[in-house]
Amino acid sequence: MFPGGVHSPVRAFKSVDGPPIFMKKGDGCHITDVDNNTYLDFCCSWGPLILGHNHPSIRKTLKKNLDNGTSFGTPTALGNDIGKLLLDNHKYLDMVRFVSSGTEAVMSAIRLARGYTGKNKIIKFEGCYHGHVDSLLVKAGSGLATFGVSTSAGIPESFAQETIVLPLNDLQGCMDLLKSNDDIAAIIIEPIPANNGLLLQDRNFLAWLRKLCDDHKVLLIFDEVISGFRVGFEGAAGYYSIQPDLLTFGKILGGGLPVGAFGGKKEIMAHVAPLGNVYQAGTLSANPLAISAGIAALTELLKPNFYESLEEKTQYFVGLIQAHIKAKKYNMSIQTIASIFWFSFSKKRAMTADDIRPSKMKLFREMHAILLKKGIYLGPSGYEVGFISAAHDKETLTIAAKVINKAIDKVMK
């Protein structure tokens, strides 16, 4: 009926054991499958459910706005409301355009960068994922700095050739490339790379990217589909105090409903149609239901001490597991930032894609199977990160940490 029986590849459980699990309900920090098994959820719909499942404020506003209709294809006052909410509280945004997904946001930002600069090529970093955009669904070829090689059938190599791939943390390679190539429109990076493990970069690297972009008249794009509104209301840009030229966001903006956005400096965003000649359109952009849910979610995130409380819980949870790992002298660690965490089966801090050994993924596969039987749901891939939501309380996290520690004992024996 469906390719692989699913609508997104990772859901097929190909990286872990067993068939995919079909969910029917979520509430707070738990999800329930069609067989009525309940799991403590650390996937949180891949991050956007920062408030947990079925949050009352989001549920209430959806019911209210559903009575008014589902889609109009026209502007709505809700769109103005969320725009003001964003621009009043995110100093790195002068203008914003809503779209329907993070992939669409990145695609649009790339087009805008090319249209604004009049240049063609994009620099990306191996280990960063930017959605299934043709020119960005690439990996590095041979050598330190190479033109991209398509990682999917159906993408002409000529598309991939417009992308140059560098290893993360390769500042010298970036310097050399910008000196030798004057056709670079933009550098795009996940400032907190969290789609291929959690490859935390030093702030100094990001700051140097900002300087290099200024020196060579290249745009800097922060892909904040995961980090945006997750590590703080101003995302990684605010966390590191670095001004990108453009930012892209995903479904966290819609309280879990399909939505995305791109925005940034006014002088650049003014080139988007109908103000400028860079075309972007979408019937469901700023859909009233998604935007109403987004307003409810963002309002919660702006409450005093929201992010401080969330990070405190995350550090408590991670600390319990890390202390156990240290006591048992296991060759593994937990990388973490804000309310994001990732199990790494190495003591060495992973900063590039090459730092992750694929052979170690069998350990995650074993751990995933054990935890699933114990009622704990992690994303079904060892390359995926985990998330803590406001709905996770310390009592629940204490119990979960104990279960996880026992699972680690079994796989690391």
Secondary structure, DSSP 8 states (H G I E B T S, - for coil): --GGGSSSGGGG-TTSSS----EEEEEBTEEEETT--EEEESSGGGTT-TT-BT-HHHHHHHHHHHTT-S--SS--HHHHHHHHHHHHH-TT-SEEEEESSHHHHHHHHHHHHHHHH---EEEEEET----S-GGGSEE--SSSSEE-EESSTT--HHHHTTEEEEETT-HHHHHHHHHH-S-EEEEEE-SS--SSS-----HHHHHHHHHHHHHHT-EEEEE-TTTTTTSSTTHHHHHHT---SEEEE-GGGGTTSS-EEEEE-HHHHTTBTTTSSB----TTTT-HHHHHHHHHHHHHHTSTTHHHHHHHHHHHHHHHHHHHHHHHT-S-EEEEETTEEEEESSSS---SGGGS-GGGHHHHHHHHHHHHHTTEE--SSTTS-EE--TT--HHHHHHHHHHHHHHHHHHH-
